[in-house]
Amino acid sequence: MKKTFDPKEQPDLYWARQTIENTVELYNYNILSDNFTEDDIEYRIWFFVAKSFLPTDIRASSKKKSLASAERHNQNRTLAVTESVARKATGCQPDMKCVYLNYEIALSEVGLADDGENGTKELHESGLKAPKMLKDFFCIFNKYISIKRP
Protein backbone atom coordinates (compact mmCIF):
# COMPACT_ATOMS: atom_id res chain seq x y z
CA MET A 1 0.00 0.00 0.00
CA LYS A 2 1.43 3.35 -1.05
CA LYS A 3 0.92 6.18 1.43
CA THR A 4 0.86 9.68 -0.03
CA PHE A 5 1.08 12.97 1.82
CA ASP A 6 -0.35 16.30 0.79
CA PRO A 7 2.49 18.80 0.24
CA LYS A 8 0.38 21.68 1.59
CA GLU A 9 -1.17 19.91 4.58
CA GLN A 10 1.78 17.70 5.56
CA PRO A 11 4.90 19.32 4.08
CA ASP A 12 7.37 17.61 6.44
CA LEU A 13 6.03 14.12 5.77
CA TYR A 14 5.75 14.81 2.06
CA TRP A 15 9.37 16.03 1.90
CA ALA A 16 10.65 13.08 3.99
CA ARG A 17 8.91 10.54 1.75
CA GLN A 18 10.15 12.21 -1.45
CA THR A 19 13.69 12.40 -0.07
CA ILE A 20 13.74 8.73 0.87
CA GLU A 21 12.35 7.69 -2.52
CA ASN A 22 14.86 9.86 -4.39
CA THR A 23 17.75 8.56 -2.28
CA VAL A 24 16.77 4.94 -2.89
CA GLU A 25 16.68 5.67 -6.63
CA LEU A 26 20.25 7.00 -6.46
CA TYR A 27 21.39 3.68 -5.03
CA ASN A 28 19.21 1.55 -7.34
CA TYR A 29 20.66 3.20 -10.43
CA ASN A 30 24.26 3.26 -9.09
CA ILE A 31 24.45 7.04 -9.44
CA LEU A 32 27.20 7.26 -6.85
CA SER A 33 29.46 4.71 -8.53
CA ASP A 34 29.60 6.32 -11.97
CA ASN A 35 31.98 9.02 -13.14
CA PHE A 36 30.03 12.23 -12.57
CA THR A 37 31.03 15.87 -12.33
CA GLU A 38 30.52 18.08 -9.30
CA ASP A 39 27.52 19.68 -11.01
CA ASP A 40 25.97 16.23 -11.55
CA ILE A 41 26.39 15.43 -7.86
CA GLU A 42 24.91 18.78 -6.87
CA TYR A 43 21.94 18.36 -9.19
CA ARG A 44 21.18 14.75 -8.30
CA ILE A 45 22.05 14.58 -4.61
CA TRP A 46 21.72 18.09 -3.18
CA PHE A 47 18.46 18.68 -5.01
CA PHE A 48 16.47 17.36 -2.04
CA VAL A 49 18.14 19.89 0.28
CA ALA A 50 16.95 22.76 -1.91
CA LYS A 51 13.47 21.23 -2.05
CA SER A 52 13.28 21.15 1.74
CA PHE A 53 12.98 24.95 1.73
CA LEU A 54 9.98 25.08 -0.62
CA PRO A 55 7.33 25.37 2.13
CA THR A 56 9.30 28.19 3.82
CA ASP A 57 10.16 31.79 3.00
CA ILE A 58 13.81 30.79 2.51
CA ARG A 59 14.86 30.35 -1.11
CA ALA A 60 17.70 27.98 -1.93
CA SER A 61 19.30 28.44 -5.32
CA SER A 62 22.41 27.19 -7.00
CA LYS A 63 24.97 28.83 -9.25
CA LYS A 64 24.11 32.39 -8.29
CA LYS A 65 26.79 34.86 -7.37
CA SER A 66 26.74 36.36 -3.90
CA LEU A 67 25.58 39.97 -3.73
CA ALA A 68 27.19 40.44 -0.30
CA SER A 69 30.50 39.18 -1.64
CA ALA A 70 30.25 41.51 -4.65
CA GLU A 71 29.60 44.45 -2.34
CA ARG A 72 32.76 43.67 -0.35
CA HIS A 73 34.82 43.35 -3.54
CA ASN A 74 33.52 46.71 -4.79
CA GLN A 75 33.56 48.73 -1.55
CA ASN A 76 36.61 50.77 -2.59
CA ARG A 77 35.38 51.36 -6.13
CA THR A 78 34.90 55.07 -6.86
CA LEU A 79 34.33 57.32 -9.82
CA ALA A 80 37.78 58.49 -10.84
CA VAL A 81 38.46 61.79 -12.55
CA THR A 82 42.04 61.29 -13.65
CA GLU A 83 42.06 57.55 -14.30
CA SER A 84 39.66 54.99 -15.63
CA VAL A 85 36.99 53.56 -13.36
CA ALA A 86 37.80 50.13 -12.00
CA ARG A 87 35.67 47.36 -13.43
CA LYS A 88 32.88 46.14 -11.20
CA ALA A 89 33.88 42.87 -9.54
CA THR A 90 31.44 40.00 -9.24
CA GLY A 91 30.86 38.12 -6.04
CA CYS A 92 31.94 34.60 -5.23
CA GLN A 93 29.63 31.84 -6.36
CA PRO A 94 28.73 29.14 -3.86
CA ASP A 95 27.28 25.84 -5.05
CA MET A 96 24.08 26.70 -3.19
CA LYS A 97 22.98 29.73 -1.21
CA CYS A 98 19.91 30.43 0.89
CA VAL A 99 18.19 33.80 0.81
CA TYR A 100 15.60 35.13 3.24
CA LEU A 101 13.93 38.51 2.64
CA ASN A 102 16.68 39.36 0.12
CA TYR A 103 19.39 38.64 2.71
CA GLU A 104 21.86 35.87 1.99
CA ILE A 105 21.91 33.74 5.13
CA ALA A 106 23.62 30.42 4.30
CA LEU A 107 25.68 28.60 1.70
CA SER A 108 26.94 25.16 0.85
CA GLU A 109 29.80 23.80 -1.18
CA VAL A 110 29.65 20.41 -2.87
CA GLY A 111 32.71 18.25 -3.32
CA LEU A 112 33.08 15.59 -5.98
CA ALA A 113 35.50 13.52 -3.93
CA ASP A 114 36.77 13.75 -0.39
CA ASP A 115 40.52 14.30 -0.43
CA GLY A 116 40.57 14.72 3.33
CA GLU A 117 40.82 17.89 5.33
CA ASN A 118 44.12 18.80 3.65
CA GLY A 119 42.79 18.51 0.09
CA THR A 120 43.12 21.65 -2.03
CA LYS A 121 39.40 22.09 -2.58
CA GLU A 122 38.62 21.54 1.09
CA LEU A 123 41.32 23.98 2.22
CA HIS A 124 40.20 26.66 -0.26
CA GLU A 125 36.44 26.37 0.12
CA SER A 126 36.07 25.55 3.81
CA GLY A 127 39.10 27.54 4.95
CA LEU A 128 38.86 30.63 2.76
CA LYS A 129 35.83 30.92 0.49
CA ALA A 130 33.01 29.85 2.82
CA PRO A 131 34.12 31.80 5.93
CA LYS A 132 34.67 34.97 3.88
CA MET A 133 31.27 34.67 2.24
CA LEU A 134 29.54 34.00 5.57
CA LYS A 135 31.27 37.08 6.99
CA ASP A 136 30.05 39.08 3.97
CA PHE A 137 26.51 37.79 4.60
CA PHE A 138 26.70 38.83 8.25
CA CYS A 139 28.21 42.25 7.53
CA ILE A 140 25.55 43.16 4.97
CA PHE A 141 22.76 41.85 7.20
CA ASN A 142 24.15 43.79 10.17
CA LYS A 143 24.57 46.95 8.07
CA TYR A 144 20.95 46.97 6.91
CA ILE A 145 19.52 45.94 10.28
CA SER A 146 21.48 48.78 11.94
CA ILE A 147 20.01 51.25 9.44
CA LYS A 148 16.43 50.09 10.07
CA ARG A 149 16.69 50.21 13.88
CA PRO A 150 15.65 53.48 15.56
Salt bridges, closest charged atoms under 4 A:
GLU21 OE2 - ARG17 NE 3.02
GLU38 OE1 - LYS121 NZ 2.88
ASP39 OD1 - LYS63 NZ 3.16
ASP40 OD1 - ARG44 NH1 3.48
GLU42 OE1 - LYS63 NZ 3.49
GLU71 OE2 - LYS143 NZ 2.91
ASP95 OD1 - LYS63 NZ 3.33
GLU104 OE2 - LYS97 NZ 2.61
GLU109 OE2 - LYS129 NZ 3.09
GLU125 OE1 - LYS121 NZ 2.89
ASP136 OD1 - ARG72 NE 2.66
